[in-house]
Amino acid sequence: DFYCPVSHVTNGILFKVYDRDRFYDDKLGKCFLPVNELIKTAGDSDEVTNGNIQSGDLLRVGVHKVVYLDGKKSHGSLEFFVEFIPVHLIEHTVEVPGLYLKSRKEMQFSFT
């Protein structure tokens, strides 16, 4: 598990998956999660669980998927859970000037 605070506009999240070999890491494939699957706003018909949510407010949304890399079963599959949490729902934020992302456990990722 790792957290990645993002504060810029993006079209989505691109997962690039490589194997880990001693001399050369082979690319296994990639998967793209469009932002429109992750960012949702409250509508007039949404249930309001507390009086603080109004129509148009950003909602906390989680997406769990199991996908084939490059859309091909032979490339293997990737299972992931990505959650969008609007800033107004976060009690404590990470504030480090000039630092966007920190890799953990040698994971690398990029946003497109």
Accessible surface in RSA format (square Angstrom, percent):
REM  Atomic radii and reference values for relative SASA: ProtOr
REM  Chains: A
REM  Algorithm: Lee & Richards
REM  Probe-radius: 1.40
REM  Slices: 20
REM RES _ NUM      All-atoms   Total-Side   Main-Chain    Non-polar    All polar
REM                ABS   REL    ABS   REL    ABS   REL    ABS   REL    ABS   REL
RES ASP A   1   162.18 113.6 114.53 114.0  47.65 112.7  40.55  95.4 121.64 121.3
RES PHE A   2    75.80  37.9  50.90  31.5  24.89  64.8  51.04  30.9  24.76  70.9
RES TYR A   3   172.63  80.6 163.43  93.0   9.20  23.9 117.74  88.5  54.89  67.7
RES CYS A   4    37.93  28.7  14.27  15.9  23.67  55.6  16.04  40.6  21.90  23.6
RES PRO A   5    69.67  50.8  55.12  50.2  14.55  52.9  67.36  55.6   2.31  14.4
RES VAL A   6    61.43  40.4  27.33  24.7  34.10  82.2  28.08  24.4  33.36  90.5
RES SER A   7    96.27  81.4  59.45  79.3  36.83  84.8  55.31 117.8  40.96  57.4
RES HIS A   8    69.19  37.8  48.56  33.8  20.63  52.8  49.12  50.6  20.07  23.3
RES VAL A   9   149.68  98.5 124.34 112.6  25.34  61.1 130.12 113.1  19.56  53.1
RES THR A  10    29.31  20.8  15.83  16.0  13.49  32.1  20.91  28.1   8.41  12.7
RES ASN A  11   110.27  76.0 103.56 100.1   6.71  16.2  17.81  42.9  92.46  89.4
RES GLY A  12     1.53   1.9   0.00   N/A   1.53   1.9   1.53   4.2   0.00   0.0
RES ILE A  13    28.40  16.2  28.40  21.2   0.00   0.0  28.40  20.5   0.00   0.0
RES LEU A  14    27.33  15.2  25.56  18.3   1.77   4.4  25.56  17.9   1.77   4.8
RES PHE A  15    47.77  23.9  44.30  27.4   3.47   9.0  47.77  29.0   0.00   0.0
RES LYS A  16   104.61  51.0  82.23  50.5  22.38  53.3  28.09  25.3  76.52  81.5
RES VAL A  17    35.41  23.3  32.41  29.3   3.00   7.2  35.41  30.8   0.00   0.0
RES TYR A  18   114.21  53.3  88.90  50.6  25.31  65.9  61.29  46.1  52.92  65.2
RES ASP A  19    43.57  30.5  35.34  35.2   8.23  19.5  25.88  60.9  17.69  17.6
RES ARG A  20   183.72  77.1 153.15  78.1  30.56  72.8  64.88  88.7 118.83  72.0
RES ASP A  21    66.54  46.6  50.88  50.6  15.66  37.0  20.72  48.8  45.82  45.7
RES ARG A  22   216.91  91.1 173.57  88.5  43.33 103.2  63.60  86.9 153.31  92.9
RES PHE A  23   186.76  93.4 150.01  92.9  36.75  95.6 155.02  94.0  31.74  90.8
RES TYR A  24   158.13  73.8 152.48  86.8   5.65  14.7 110.60  83.1  47.53  58.6
RES ASP A  25    67.68  47.4  57.06  56.8  10.62  25.1  11.91  28.0  55.77  55.6
RES ASP A  26    59.83  41.9  59.21  58.9   0.61   1.5  17.83  42.0  41.99  41.9
RES LYS A  27   105.03  51.2  75.53  46.3  29.49  70.2  43.92  39.5  61.10  65.1
RES LEU A  28    72.72  40.5  65.38  46.8   7.34  18.5  68.78  48.3   3.94  10.6
RES GLY A  29     0.98   1.2   0.00   N/A   0.98   1.2   0.98   2.7   0.00   0.0
RES LYS A  30    91.15  44.5  88.29  54.2   2.86   6.8  37.55  33.8  53.61  57.1
RES CYS A  31    18.02  13.6  10.82  12.1   7.20  16.9   7.75  19.6  10.27  11.1
RES PHE A  32    91.50  45.8  69.11  42.8  22.39  58.3  69.11  41.9  22.39  64.1
RES LEU A  33     1.98   1.1   0.85   0.6   1.13   2.8   1.22   0.9   0.76   2.0
RES PRO A  34    41.55  30.3  41.53  37.9   0.02   0.1  41.53  34.3   0.02   0.1
RES VAL A  35    46.74  30.8  44.93  40.7   1.81   4.4  46.72  40.6   0.03   0.1
RES ASN A  36   103.11  71.1  93.41  90.3   9.69  23.3  38.98  93.8  64.12  62.0
RES GLU A  37    59.46  34.1  52.12  39.4   7.34  17.5  29.56  57.2  29.90  24.4
RES LEU A  38    14.39   8.0  14.39  10.3   0.00   0.0  14.39  10.1   0.00   0.0
RES ILE A  39    63.23  36.0  51.07  38.0  12.16  29.3  51.07  36.8  12.16  33.0
RES LYS A  40    94.85  46.3  91.14  55.9   3.72   8.8  60.49  54.4  34.36  36.6
RES THR A  41    76.30  54.3  59.37  60.2  16.93  40.3  28.78  38.7  47.53  71.8
RES ALA A  42     3.83   3.5   1.69   2.6   2.14   4.9   1.69   2.4   2.14   5.7
RES GLY A  43    32.62  40.2   0.00   N/A  32.62  40.2  27.27  74.8   5.36  12.0
RES ASP A  44   134.58  94.3  97.66  97.2  36.93  87.3  41.28  97.1  93.30  93.1
RES SER A  45   111.39  94.1  75.82 101.2  35.57  81.9  56.63 120.6  54.76  76.7
RES ASP A  46    58.90  41.3  48.28  48.1  10.62  25.1  14.34  33.8  44.56  44.4
RES GLU A  47   157.79  90.6 134.07 101.4  23.72  56.5  55.75 107.8 102.04  83.3
RES VAL A  48    86.83  57.1  55.61  50.3  31.23  75.2  55.61  48.3  31.23  84.7
RES THR A  49   119.86  85.2  82.39  83.5  37.47  89.3  76.92 103.3  42.94  64.9
RES ASN A  50    74.94  51.7  64.34  62.2  10.59  25.5  36.48  87.8  38.46  37.2
RES GLY A  51    74.03  91.3   0.00   N/A  74.03  91.3  38.74 106.3  35.29  79.0
RES ASN A  52   126.21  87.0 105.54 102.0  20.67  49.8  29.46  70.9  96.75  93.5
RES ILE A  53    48.67  27.7  42.48  31.6   6.20  14.9  42.62  30.7   6.06  16.4
RES GLN A  54   124.28  69.5 118.55  86.6   5.74  13.7  32.49  69.2  91.79  69.6
RES SER A  55    69.86  59.0  38.43  51.3  31.43  72.4  22.24  47.4  47.62  66.7
RES GLY A  56    48.17  59.4   0.00   N/A  48.17  59.4  29.60  81.2  18.57  41.6
RES ASP A  57    46.76  32.8  42.04  41.8   4.72  11.2   8.51  20.0  38.26  38.2
RES LEU A  58    71.03  39.6  66.09  47.3   4.94  12.4  66.09  46.4   4.94  13.3
RES LEU A  59    46.72  26.0  45.33  32.4   1.38   3.5  46.72  32.8   0.00   0.0
RES ARG A  60   133.07  55.9 107.28  54.7  25.79  61.4  33.97  46.4  99.10  60.1
RES VAL A  61    25.01  16.5  21.36  19.3   3.65   8.8  25.01  21.7   0.00   0.0
RES GLY A  62    41.82  51.6   0.00   N/A  41.82  51.6   6.44  17.7  35.38  79.2
RES VAL A  63    18.67  12.3  15.46  14.0   3.21   7.7  18.67  16.2   0.00   0.0
RES HIS A  64   110.15  60.2  83.76  58.2  26.39  67.5  58.47  60.3  51.69  60.1
RES LYS A  65    62.45  30.5  57.75  35.4   4.70  11.2  34.77  31.3  27.67  29.5
RES VAL A  66    94.56  62.2  64.20  58.1  30.36  73.2  64.20  55.8  30.36  82.4
RES VAL A  67    34.33  22.6  28.52  25.8   5.81  14.0  34.33  29.8   0.00   0.0
RES TYR A  68   107.08  50.0  96.95  55.2  10.13  26.4  67.05  50.4  40.03  49.3
RES LEU A  69     3.34   1.9   3.34   2.4   0.00   0.0   3.34   2.3   0.00   0.0
RES ASP A  70    57.74  40.4  28.59  28.5  29.15  68.9  25.04  58.9  32.70  32.6
RES GLY A  71    66.67  82.2   0.00   N/A  66.67  82.2  32.67  89.7  34.00  76.2
RES LYS A  72   114.42  55.8 110.35  67.7   4.07   9.7  64.68  58.2  49.74  53.0
RES LYS A  73   156.54  76.4 140.27  86.1  16.27  38.7  84.07  75.7  72.47  77.2
RES SER A  74   106.30  89.8  61.40  81.9  44.89 103.4  58.98 125.6  47.32  66.3
RES HIS A  75    64.58  35.3  51.69  35.9  12.90  33.0  40.12  41.3  24.46  28.5
RES GLY A  76    31.64  39.0   0.00   N/A  31.64  39.0  31.24  85.7   0.40   0.9
RES SER A  77    68.14  57.6  38.97  52.0  29.17  67.2   5.75  12.2  62.39  87.4
RES LEU A  78    38.37  21.4  36.41  26.0   1.97   4.9  38.37  26.9   0.00   0.0
RES GLU A  79   112.90  64.8  87.50  66.2  25.40  60.5  26.11  50.5  86.79  70.9
RES PHE A  80    20.07  10.0  12.01   7.4   8.06  21.0  20.07  12.2   0.00   0.0
RES PHE A  81   122.60  61.3  93.89  58.2  28.71  74.7  93.89  56.9  28.71  82.2
RES VAL A  82    25.13  16.5  21.87  19.8   3.26   7.9  25.13  21.8   0.00   0.0
RES GLU A  83    70.05  40.2  42.86  32.4  27.19  64.7   8.13  15.7  61.92  50.6
RES PHE A  84    42.75  21.4  39.68  24.6   3.07   8.0  42.75  25.9   0.00   0.0
RES ILE A  85    48.90  27.8  34.38  25.6  14.52  35.0  34.38  24.8  14.52  39.4
RES PRO A  86     2.58   1.9   0.63   0.6   1.96   7.1   2.58   2.1   0.00   0.0
RES VAL A  87   111.41  73.3 100.99  91.4  10.42  25.1 101.43  88.1   9.98  27.1
RES HIS A  88   113.25  61.9  76.48  53.2  36.77  94.1  68.24  70.3  45.01  52.4
RES LEU A  89    84.97  47.3  59.62  42.7  25.35  63.7  64.94  45.6  20.03  53.9
RES ILE A  90    69.74  39.7  51.85  38.6  17.89  43.1  55.65  40.1  14.09  38.2
RES GLU A  91   160.39  92.1 122.20  92.4  38.19  90.9  51.80 100.2 108.59  88.7
RES HIS A  92   158.39  86.6 139.91  97.2  18.49  47.3 101.36 104.5  57.04  66.4
RES THR A  93    67.04  47.7  37.96  38.5  29.08  69.3  34.83  46.8  32.21  48.7
RES VAL A  94   113.41  74.6  86.71  78.5  26.70  64.3  91.85  79.8  21.56  58.5
RES GLU A  95   144.21  82.8 113.37  85.8  30.85  73.4  45.50  88.0  98.71  80.6
RES VAL A  96    74.58  49.1  62.27  56.4  12.31  29.7  63.28  55.0  11.30  30.7
RES PRO A  97   131.02  95.5 100.67  91.8  30.36 110.4 112.95  93.3  18.07 112.3
RES GLY A  98    94.12 116.1   0.00   N/A  94.12 116.1  46.40 127.3  47.72 106.9
RES LEU A  99    95.19  53.0  76.08  54.4  19.11  48.0  77.02  54.1  18.16  48.9
RES TYR A 100   115.83  54.1 103.03  58.6  12.80  33.3  83.91  63.1  31.91  39.3
RES LEU A 101    53.86  30.0  34.60  24.8  19.25  48.4  36.24  25.5  17.62  47.4
RES LYS A 102   139.22  67.9 128.38  78.8  10.85  25.8  75.28  67.8  63.94  68.1
RES SER A 103    58.87  49.7  36.21  48.3  22.66  52.2  25.73  54.8  33.14  46.4
RES ARG A 104   109.92  46.2 104.88  53.5   5.04  12.0  32.92  45.0  77.00  46.7
RES LYS A 105   163.80  79.9 125.54  77.0  38.25  91.1  97.45  87.7  66.35  70.7
RES GLU A 106   126.00  72.3  92.24  69.8  33.75  80.4  57.94 112.1  68.05  55.6
RES MET A 107    77.98  40.4  72.20  47.8   5.79  13.8  73.26  62.3   4.72   6.3
RES GLN A 108   161.25  90.2 133.90  97.9  27.35  65.1  38.53  82.0 122.72  93.1
RES PHE A 109    52.20  26.1  23.86  14.8  28.34  73.7  33.02  20.0  19.18  54.9
RES SER A 110    50.48  42.7  46.07  61.5   4.41  10.2  42.92  91.4   7.56  10.6
RES PHE A 111    44.54  22.3  15.82   9.8  28.72  74.7  16.01   9.7  28.53  81.7
RES THR A 112    75.10  53.4  50.54  51.2  24.56  58.5  71.87  96.5   3.23   4.9
END  Absolute sums over single chains surface
CHAIN  1 A     9120.9       6961.5       2159.3       5096.4       4024.5
END  Absolute sums over all chains
TOTAL          9120.9       6961.5       2159.3       5096.4       4024.5
